Amino acid sequence: MVVDAPAITVSAVIPHRNRSDLLARALRSLFAQRLPPRVSLEVIVVDNGSRDGSAAVAAALGARMVLLGSNQGVSRALNRGIEAAVGDWVALVNNDVDLAPDWLGGLLEGALRADAWFATGKIFDASRRDVLDGAGDAVCRGGAAWRLGHGKRDGPAFSVPRPTFFPAATASLFRREFFDRTGLFDESIFAYLEDVDLGMRAAALGLGGIYLPQAVAWHLGSQTGGRWSDRTVAWITRHQLLLLSKHYSEDMLLRFARPIAVAQFLWAALALSRGRWRAWLRGLALGLADCRQHWRAGPRRGERRLAAALQEGEAEIASFQQAAGWDSFWRWYFRLAPGGPV
Protein backbone atom coordinates (compact mmCIF):
# COMPACT_ATOMS: atom_id res chain seq x y z
CA MET A 1 0.00 0.00 0.00
CA VAL A 2 1.34 3.46 -0.93
CA VAL A 3 0.95 6.03 1.83
CA ASP A 4 0.70 9.63 0.69
CA ALA A 5 3.48 11.91 1.85
CA PRO A 6 2.34 14.47 4.41
CA ALA A 7 1.32 17.86 3.10
CA ILE A 8 3.88 20.64 3.49
CA THR A 9 3.21 24.35 3.73
CA VAL A 10 5.93 26.85 2.85
CA SER A 11 5.64 30.46 4.00
CA ALA A 12 7.61 32.96 1.91
CA VAL A 13 8.48 36.20 3.76
CA ILE A 14 9.49 39.35 1.89
CA PRO A 15 10.71 42.37 3.90
CA HIS A 16 9.84 45.48 1.91
CA ARG A 17 9.89 49.27 1.79
CA ASN A 18 8.77 51.27 -1.25
CA ARG A 19 9.76 50.19 -4.80
CA SER A 20 6.41 48.56 -5.54
CA ASP A 21 7.77 47.71 -9.00
CA LEU A 22 10.41 45.45 -7.47
CA LEU A 23 7.87 43.91 -5.12
CA ALA A 24 5.49 43.08 -7.96
CA ARG A 25 8.28 41.32 -9.85
CA ALA A 26 9.35 39.32 -6.79
CA LEU A 27 5.76 38.29 -6.02
CA ARG A 28 5.08 37.16 -9.56
CA SER A 29 8.17 34.96 -9.48
CA LEU A 30 7.03 33.44 -6.17
CA PHE A 31 3.49 32.71 -7.33
CA ALA A 32 4.91 31.18 -10.52
CA GLN A 33 6.88 28.53 -8.58
CA ARG A 34 6.41 24.95 -9.76
CA LEU A 35 5.90 23.13 -6.48
CA PRO A 36 6.05 19.39 -5.79
CA PRO A 37 2.74 17.61 -5.09
CA ARG A 38 1.16 18.30 -1.70
CA VAL A 39 3.25 21.45 -1.18
CA SER A 40 1.34 24.69 -0.67
CA LEU A 41 2.62 28.25 -0.51
CA GLU A 42 1.63 31.34 1.43
CA VAL A 43 3.34 34.66 0.75
CA ILE A 44 3.76 37.34 3.41
CA VAL A 45 4.99 40.87 2.70
CA VAL A 46 6.20 42.77 5.75
CA ASP A 47 6.00 46.44 4.87
CA ASN A 48 8.36 48.90 6.55
CA GLY A 49 6.21 51.99 6.07
CA SER A 50 5.99 52.19 2.26
CA ARG A 51 4.43 55.32 0.81
CA ASP A 52 4.09 54.22 -2.82
CA GLY A 53 1.04 51.96 -2.80
CA SER A 54 3.03 48.78 -2.19
CA ALA A 55 0.31 47.35 0.06
CA ALA A 56 -2.28 47.56 -2.70
CA VAL A 57 0.13 45.94 -5.20
CA ALA A 58 0.86 43.06 -2.81
CA ALA A 59 -2.81 42.50 -1.99
CA ALA A 60 -3.79 42.52 -5.67
CA LEU A 61 -1.22 39.80 -6.38
CA GLY A 62 -2.44 37.61 -3.50
CA ALA A 63 0.10 38.24 -0.73
CA ARG A 64 -0.75 38.62 2.94
CA MET A 65 0.41 41.93 4.41
CA VAL A 66 2.01 42.74 7.75
CA LEU A 67 2.13 46.53 8.07
CA LEU A 68 4.75 47.97 10.44
CA GLY A 69 3.83 51.60 9.74
CA SER A 70 7.41 52.89 9.71
CA ASN A 71 10.87 51.76 8.68
CA GLN A 72 11.83 49.45 11.55
CA GLY A 73 14.69 47.66 9.79
CA VAL A 74 15.29 44.44 7.92
CA SER A 75 15.76 42.22 10.98
CA ARG A 76 12.54 43.32 12.64
CA ALA A 77 10.61 42.93 9.40
CA LEU A 78 11.97 39.41 8.92
CA ASN A 79 11.05 38.50 12.48
CA ARG A 80 7.48 39.77 12.19
CA GLY A 81 7.10 37.77 9.00
CA ILE A 82 8.48 34.58 10.56
CA GLU A 83 6.16 35.03 13.54
CA ALA A 84 3.16 35.46 11.22
CA ALA A 85 4.07 32.44 9.07
CA VAL A 86 2.09 29.20 9.38
CA GLY A 87 4.41 27.07 7.23
CA ASP A 88 6.50 24.06 8.14
CA TRP A 89 9.24 25.78 6.13
CA VAL A 90 9.99 29.50 5.82
CA ALA A 91 11.55 31.05 2.71
CA LEU A 92 13.16 34.46 3.12
CA VAL A 93 13.31 36.45 -0.12
CA ASN A 94 14.49 40.01 -0.75
CA ASN A 95 12.11 42.31 -2.60
CA ASP A 96 14.72 42.77 -5.35
CA VAL A 97 15.08 39.06 -6.17
CA ASP A 98 13.67 37.21 -9.17
CA LEU A 99 13.36 33.43 -8.72
CA ALA A 100 13.61 30.67 -11.30
CA PRO A 101 10.34 28.68 -11.43
CA ASP A 102 11.89 25.60 -9.77
CA TRP A 103 13.86 27.54 -7.12
CA LEU A 104 11.60 26.73 -4.18
CA GLY A 105 10.87 23.14 -5.16
CA GLY A 106 14.57 22.47 -5.72
CA LEU A 107 15.57 23.85 -2.33
CA LEU A 108 12.81 21.97 -0.53
CA GLU A 109 13.54 18.62 -2.16
CA GLY A 110 17.29 19.05 -1.67
CA ALA A 111 16.95 20.03 1.99
CA LEU A 112 14.64 17.09 2.71
CA ARG A 113 16.96 14.67 0.93
CA ALA A 114 20.01 15.95 2.86
CA ASP A 115 18.09 16.33 6.15
CA ALA A 116 19.41 19.90 6.25
CA TRP A 117 18.19 22.71 8.49
CA PHE A 118 18.21 25.20 5.63
CA ALA A 119 19.05 25.44 1.96
CA THR A 120 20.39 28.24 -0.21
CA GLY A 121 21.03 28.39 -3.93
CA LYS A 122 23.05 30.13 -6.63
CA ILE A 123 22.24 33.82 -7.04
CA PHE A 124 23.21 35.76 -10.15
CA ASP A 125 23.60 39.51 -10.61
CA ALA A 126 20.41 40.50 -12.43
CA SER A 127 22.18 43.28 -14.32
CA ARG A 128 24.94 40.91 -15.57
CA ARG A 129 23.33 37.54 -16.06
CA ASP A 130 26.56 35.52 -16.28
CA VAL A 131 28.06 37.11 -13.14
CA LEU A 132 27.39 35.82 -9.64
CA ASP A 133 25.89 37.81 -6.81
CA GLY A 134 26.75 34.89 -4.53
CA ALA A 135 27.06 31.12 -4.31
CA GLY A 136 26.46 30.84 -0.60
CA ASP A 137 28.22 32.71 2.20
CA ALA A 138 31.34 32.08 4.24
CA VAL A 139 33.04 33.85 7.15
CA CYS A 140 36.77 33.93 7.85
CA ARG A 141 38.58 33.67 11.21
CA GLY A 142 38.77 37.45 11.29
CA GLY A 143 34.98 37.73 11.27
CA ALA A 144 34.68 39.19 7.75
CA ALA A 145 32.06 37.61 5.51
CA TRP A 146 32.08 37.09 1.74
CA ARG A 147 29.31 36.13 -0.59
CA LEU A 148 31.22 33.37 -2.32
CA GLY A 149 31.80 34.20 -5.97
CA HIS A 150 30.42 37.74 -5.69
CA GLY A 151 31.28 39.64 -8.85
CA LYS A 152 32.83 36.57 -10.49
CA ARG A 153 31.74 34.80 -13.64
CA ASP A 154 29.97 31.51 -13.03
CA GLY A 155 32.05 28.37 -13.39
CA PRO A 156 32.45 24.75 -12.28
CA ALA A 157 33.74 25.72 -8.82
CA PHE A 158 30.35 27.28 -8.00
CA SER A 159 28.27 24.39 -9.32
CA VAL A 160 29.02 21.77 -6.66
CA PRO A 161 26.57 21.20 -3.75
CA ARG A 162 28.23 21.57 -0.35
CA PRO A 163 27.35 21.85 3.34
CA THR A 164 27.28 25.28 4.95
CA PHE A 165 26.39 26.98 8.21
CA PHE A 166 25.81 30.43 6.69
CA PRO A 167 22.45 31.10 5.00
CA ALA A 168 22.01 34.18 2.81
CA ALA A 169 18.87 36.06 3.82
CA THR A 170 18.73 37.32 0.21
CA ALA A 171 16.99 34.07 -0.77
CA SER A 172 17.04 30.93 1.40
CA LEU A 173 14.70 28.27 2.78
CA PHE A 174 14.58 27.21 6.45
CA ARG A 175 12.86 24.60 8.55
CA ARG A 176 10.55 26.46 10.90
CA GLU A 177 12.20 24.65 13.83
CA PHE A 178 15.53 26.22 12.85
CA PHE A 179 14.38 29.54 14.31
CA ASP A 180 13.09 27.78 17.44
CA ARG A 181 16.66 26.55 17.98
CA THR A 182 18.69 29.61 16.96
CA GLY A 183 16.25 32.37 17.88
CA LEU A 184 15.10 35.05 15.48
CA PHE A 185 17.19 37.77 13.86
CA ASP A 186 18.91 40.25 16.17
CA GLU A 187 16.73 43.36 15.90
CA SER A 188 19.57 45.63 17.01
CA ILE A 189 21.05 44.90 13.55
CA PHE A 190 18.97 47.25 11.42
CA ALA A 191 20.39 45.90 8.14
CA TYR A 192 23.52 44.15 6.84
CA LEU A 193 25.16 41.08 8.44
CA GLU A 194 21.95 40.03 10.21
CA ASP A 195 22.21 36.70 8.37
CA VAL A 196 25.88 36.30 9.34
CA ASP A 197 24.86 36.69 12.99
CA LEU A 198 22.23 33.98 12.45
CA GLY A 199 24.79 31.75 10.74
CA MET A 200 27.21 32.07 13.64
CA ARG A 201 24.47 30.89 15.99
CA ALA A 202 23.70 28.00 13.63
CA ALA A 203 27.38 27.02 13.52
CA ALA A 204 27.70 27.10 17.32
CA LEU A 205 24.65 24.83 17.58
CA GLY A 206 25.74 22.52 14.77
CA LEU A 207 22.64 23.27 12.65
CA GLY A 208 24.00 22.70 9.17
CA GLY A 209 22.47 23.65 5.85
CA ILE A 210 23.23 22.95 2.22
CA TYR A 211 24.15 24.96 -0.87
CA LEU A 212 22.27 23.75 -3.96
CA PRO A 213 23.54 25.38 -7.18
CA GLN A 214 20.61 24.14 -9.27
CA ALA A 215 18.27 26.48 -7.34
CA VAL A 216 18.80 29.73 -9.21
CA ALA A 217 17.76 33.33 -8.50
CA TRP A 218 18.71 36.78 -9.78
CA HIS A 219 19.41 39.71 -7.45
CA LEU A 220 19.33 43.36 -8.44
CA GLY A 221 21.28 44.26 -5.29
CA SER A 222 21.30 47.40 -3.11
CA GLN A 223 18.16 48.72 -4.75
CA THR A 224 16.74 50.06 -1.49
CA GLY A 225 19.83 50.43 0.70
CA GLY A 226 22.36 51.96 -1.66
CA ARG A 227 25.79 50.59 -2.56
CA TRP A 228 28.57 52.22 -0.51
CA SER A 229 26.26 54.78 1.10
CA ASP A 230 27.35 56.37 4.38
CA ARG A 231 24.80 54.42 6.38
CA THR A 232 25.76 51.13 4.72
CA VAL A 233 29.43 51.63 5.65
CA ALA A 234 28.52 52.68 9.20
CA TRP A 235 26.23 49.68 9.66
CA ILE A 236 28.75 47.15 8.34
CA THR A 237 31.55 48.64 10.46
CA ARG A 238 29.41 48.56 13.58
CA HIS A 239 27.98 45.10 12.96
CA GLN A 240 31.36 43.46 12.34
CA LEU A 241 32.43 44.53 15.84
CA LEU A 242 29.07 43.53 17.28
CA LEU A 243 29.46 40.00 15.90
CA LEU A 244 32.93 39.68 17.43
CA SER A 245 31.65 40.74 20.86
CA LYS A 246 28.59 38.48 20.68
CA HIS A 247 30.14 35.29 19.35
CA TYR A 248 33.89 35.19 19.98
CA SER A 249 35.02 33.82 23.31
CA GLU A 250 38.13 35.17 25.00
CA ASP A 251 40.05 32.16 23.71
CA MET A 252 38.84 32.79 20.14
CA LEU A 253 39.80 36.45 20.34
CA LEU A 254 43.30 35.47 21.41
CA ARG A 255 43.66 32.68 18.84
CA PHE A 256 42.33 34.80 15.99
CA ALA A 257 43.70 38.19 17.10
CA ARG A 258 45.88 38.68 14.02
CA PRO A 259 43.17 37.73 11.48
CA ILE A 260 40.67 39.97 13.30
CA ALA A 261 43.07 42.93 13.23
CA VAL A 262 43.90 42.34 9.55
CA ALA A 263 40.22 42.06 8.55
CA GLN A 264 39.31 45.26 10.41
CA PHE A 265 42.28 47.15 8.98
CA LEU A 266 41.47 46.09 5.42
CA TRP A 267 37.78 47.00 5.82
CA ALA A 268 38.80 50.43 7.14
CA ALA A 269 41.17 50.91 4.18
CA LEU A 270 38.42 49.91 1.77
CA ALA A 271 35.91 52.30 3.33
CA LEU A 272 38.43 55.15 3.37
CA SER A 273 39.32 54.49 -0.28
CA ARG A 274 35.64 55.12 -1.12
CA GLY A 275 35.70 58.44 0.76
CA ARG A 276 33.57 57.09 3.61
CA TRP A 277 35.91 57.80 6.53
CA ARG A 278 33.30 59.72 8.53
CA ALA A 279 30.82 56.84 8.17
CA TRP A 280 33.55 54.36 9.17
CA LEU A 281 34.37 56.40 12.28
CA ARG A 282 30.69 56.60 13.20
CA GLY A 283 30.31 52.84 12.81
CA LEU A 284 33.51 52.25 14.80
CA ALA A 285 32.20 54.32 17.72
CA LEU A 286 28.88 52.46 17.69
CA GLY A 287 30.61 49.09 17.42
CA LEU A 288 32.94 49.79 20.33
CA ALA A 289 29.91 50.77 22.43
CA ASP A 290 28.31 47.44 21.45
CA CYS A 291 31.46 45.61 22.53
CA ARG A 292 31.25 47.16 25.99
CA GLN A 293 27.61 46.09 26.22
CA HIS A 294 27.86 42.53 24.88
CA TRP A 295 31.34 41.31 25.77
CA ARG A 296 31.64 38.83 28.60
CA ALA A 297 34.58 36.71 29.66
CA GLY A 298 34.47 32.93 29.84
CA PRO A 299 33.59 30.19 27.37
CA ARG A 300 30.74 30.49 24.89
CA ARG A 301 28.30 27.76 24.02
CA GLY A 302 29.47 25.89 20.94
CA GLU A 303 32.66 27.95 20.55
CA ARG A 304 34.65 24.97 19.23
CA ARG A 305 32.03 24.30 16.56
CA LEU A 306 31.99 27.99 15.63
CA ALA A 307 35.79 28.19 15.46
CA ALA A 308 35.87 25.12 13.22
CA ALA A 309 33.17 26.60 10.95
CA LEU A 310 35.18 29.84 10.61
CA GLN A 311 38.31 27.92 9.69
CA GLU A 312 36.36 25.90 7.12
CA GLY A 313 34.80 29.10 5.80
CA GLU A 314 38.22 30.70 5.41
CA ALA A 315 39.40 27.68 3.42
CA GLU A 316 36.30 27.98 1.19
CA ILE A 317 36.99 31.68 0.58
CA ALA A 318 40.60 30.92 -0.40
CA SER A 319 39.55 28.09 -2.68
CA PHE A 320 36.97 30.15 -4.56
CA GLN A 321 39.29 33.16 -4.79
CA GLN A 322 41.96 30.95 -6.31
CA ALA A 323 39.46 29.47 -8.77
CA ALA A 324 37.89 32.73 -9.93
CA GLY A 325 40.57 35.40 -9.39
CA TRP A 326 41.69 37.28 -6.31
CA ASP A 327 39.98 40.37 -4.94
CA SER A 328 42.44 42.79 -3.35
CA PHE A 329 40.82 42.52 0.09
CA TRP A 330 41.23 38.75 0.25
CA ARG A 331 44.65 38.71 -1.40
CA TRP A 332 45.96 40.99 1.33
CA TYR A 333 44.03 39.20 4.08
CA PHE A 334 45.65 35.87 3.31
CA ARG A 335 49.07 37.49 2.95
CA LEU A 336 48.85 39.27 6.28
CA ALA A 337 46.91 36.77 8.44
CA PRO A 338 49.14 33.82 9.39
CA GLY A 339 47.88 30.30 9.88
CA GLY A 340 45.30 30.34 7.08
CA PRO A 341 45.04 28.04 4.07
CA VAL A 342 47.20 30.24 1.77
N, C-alpha and C positions, 0 to 999 in steps of 0.2 A: 504493500500500500504506500502511495506517495503522499507525504504530509506536506502541505503548503508551508512555505517559509513565512515567518511572522512578518506582518506589515511593518514598514519603517517610515517614520516621518522625519523629514529634514527641514529645519528652519534656517532660512538664509537671512542674515542680518546685514543691513547696509547703513553705516553711519553717514550722515549727509548734512550739507549746508549749502544752500543756493545751487547754482548750476543745474537747473532742472533739465537741461538738455543732456547733460552727462547721466543724470539719474534715469531718464527715460531709456537711454541706450543700455545702461546696466540692467534695468528691469526687463527689458525685452529679451536680453540674452539669458537671463535667469528663467523666464517663463518659457523660453524655447528649448530648455534642457530636455534631452532624451533620457528619461529615467528608467531604471530596471523595473520589472513588474513588482507590484505591491509596495512601491516607494512613492510617497506623496510629498509635496513641497508646499510650505508656507513661506511667504516673503514679508519681512518686517523692515520698514524704513524708519530709522531713528533720526528725527529732524532737529538739528541744532539751531533753531531759530531762523529758518529760511524766510526770505522776504520776496521771493520771485515766483510764487505759485507752485512750489515743489510739491506741497501736500496734495493739491488737486491733481497734479500729474501722476503721482504715485497711486492715489485712490482710483483714478481712471484706468490704470493699468492692472489693478487688482492686488496691490500691496496693502498690508496693514500698517498703519502709522502709529508711531510713538512720538508725540510732540513735546520737546523739552522747553520750547519758548525762547531760549537764548542759547548762545554758543557756549556750551559747557565742556567742550573738548572731546577728542576722539575716544579716550578711554571710558569716560562716563557714558557716552553714546553707545559704545559697544556693550557695556555692562547692562544698560537698560534694555537693550535688544535681547541679550542672552537671558535676562530675567523674564522677559515677556515671551520667550520662545517656548513652544510646546514639544519640539522635536526630540527624537532620540539622538539626533546628530545636529550640530549647529555649524553652518557655513558662514564665515565672515568674508565679506566682499566689499572692496572700496567702491565708491560711487563712480570712479573713473576707470573701471575695469570692464572689459568686454570678454565674455566667456565663450569658448568653443561649445557646440551643442552637447558634447559628451563629457564635458569637464566634470560635472558633479557626479554622474554615474561612474566615471572612471575612478575618481577619488574614493567614492564609497565602496565600490567593489574591491579596489586595491587595499584599502584600509581593513576591510573585513577579512580579506584573504591573508593579510600579514598580521592580523590581530593587533593593529597599531592604534595608538590613542588619538592620532591626528594624521592628516595627509595633506600635502601641498604639492603643487605641480609646477610646470615650466611656464614662466611669464615672459612674454616678449614686450619690447618697446613698441607701442602702437604707432608711433610716428616713423619707426624704422623697422619694418616687419621682420627682417632677418637678424636683428640685434636683440640681445636679451636684456630684459629689465632685471631678471633674477631667476636662478635655478635652485631655489632654497636659500637659507641663511646659514651663516656660521659666525662664531665669535672666537677671537683669539685670546691667548692668556692675558693680554693687556686690557681686555674688556672692550675692544673695538669690534664692531660688527661689520660684515660685508654681505651684501646680497650677491651670492656666488654667480659669477658670470656677468655682473652688471656692466653694460656698455660693450660687451664682447659679442662677436658673431657666434651664432649657434654652431655647435660641433659635436663630435662623438663624446667628448668628455662630459657634456651636459645631458646626455641621453641615456644615462645608466641609473636605474632605481637605486636608492641607498637609504639607510636609516638616518634619522636626524632627531635632535631634541629641540630645534629652533623653527617654529612655524612662522610664516610670514602672514601678518594680519591683512595684507593686501588681498589675498584670496587663498583661503585654507578651509579645511573641513575638520571638525572636532567631534569626538564623542561627547555627549552632554556631561557624562560623569567626569571627564577631564577637568572641567571647571570646578566640580565638587572637590576634586583632589588638590588642585593648584590654587584655588581661589580665582576671583575675577581679576580684571585688569586693574592696575594701580591708578586710581583716579587723580593722584597728585601729578601724574605724567600726562600733561594736557594733550600732547601729540609728539610722535617720534620716539622710537625705542621702547614703546609700551609692549610690543611683541617680543623684544629681546628680554625684557624683564620677565615676561611669562615663560619664555623658553628656559631661562636660568632656573626658575622654579621647577619646571618640568624635568630638567636635567638632574637637579638635586634629588627629586623624587623617583627618578628612573622611569619616567613616563615617556617612552619613545614613540616617535612618529615615523613617517616614511615620505620620501620624495618620489613622485611618480611623473616622469617626464612626458608621458603620453597625455596627461591632463593639461591642456593648453589654455592660456588666457593672454590678453593683451592689455597693457597698462599705459594710460596716457601720462601719468606721473606728475605730481606736484601741481595739479590743476587748481586746487583750492588753497594749498599752503604756500606755494611759491618756492622755486628752487634758489637756494642761497640767499633767502631773505634774512633780515636781521633777527627776526623772531625764531626762524628755523635754526640758525647758528646758535643762538642763545639757548634754545631748548635742548639741542643735541649736546652742547657743552655741559649744561647742567645735568642732563639725564645720564651721561656717561659716568659722572662722579657719583650720582645717586645710586646707580647700579653697583658700583664698587663698594659703597658703604652698606648697601642692603645685603649683598650676596657673598662678598669675599670675607672669609675669616681672617684673623690675624696671621695665621700660618700661611694662607694663600697670598696675602699682601706681601709678606716677607719673601715667599718663594718666587712670586711674579713681580717683584718690585721694579726690576729693570724693564720688562715688557710693558708694564703699566706706564712708567715714566716715558718710554719711547712713544707709545701710542698717544699719550696726552700731548707730548711735544709736537708730534707730527700733525695731530688734529689742529693744534693752535697755529702751526705754520701754514696749514692749508686755509684756515679761516682768515688769517692775516693776509695771505696772498690774494684773497678775494675782497680785501678792503673791509672786512667785518671785525676789526679789532675791538670796537666798542661793544658789539654784540657778544663777542667771545668773553670779554671781561665781565659783562653783566651775567652771562651764564656761569662763569667761573665763581663769581661771588655767591650766586644762588646755589650752586653745587656744593661749595664748601659749607654753606649753612645747612644743607641737607646732610652732609657728612657728620656734622656735629649732632644733628638730631637722630640719625639712624645708626651710627656706628656703635657697636658694643663689642667688648672683648670676649674671648672664649670661642669654642667650636661652634660651627653652624651645622644645622641638620643637612645631611647629604653632601657635605663639602667635598668629600673624596670623589663622589660621582660627578659633581659639578666641575672640579678640577680636571678630571679625566675627559669630560665633554669639551672643555675649553682647549685642551691639548689636541684632541681629535679634530676640533674645529679649525685650529691653527694649521694642522697638517692638510686639511681639505682646502683651506684658502691658498696655501702654498702650491698644492697640486694643480688647482684650477688656474692660478696665476701663471704657472709654468706652461700649462697647456694652451692658454689663450693670449698670453702677453702680459708683461708686468705693468701695473699701475705704479706711479712713483711712490705713493704712500706705502704700499706693501713691499716694494723693492727696498725702501729704506728701513721699514720695520724689521724685515728679516735680516738685514745687514747689521742693524744696531742692537737687536734683542737677542742675546745669546741663548742657547739651549733649545732653539726651535728646530724645525725640520729642514731648514735651508742653511 
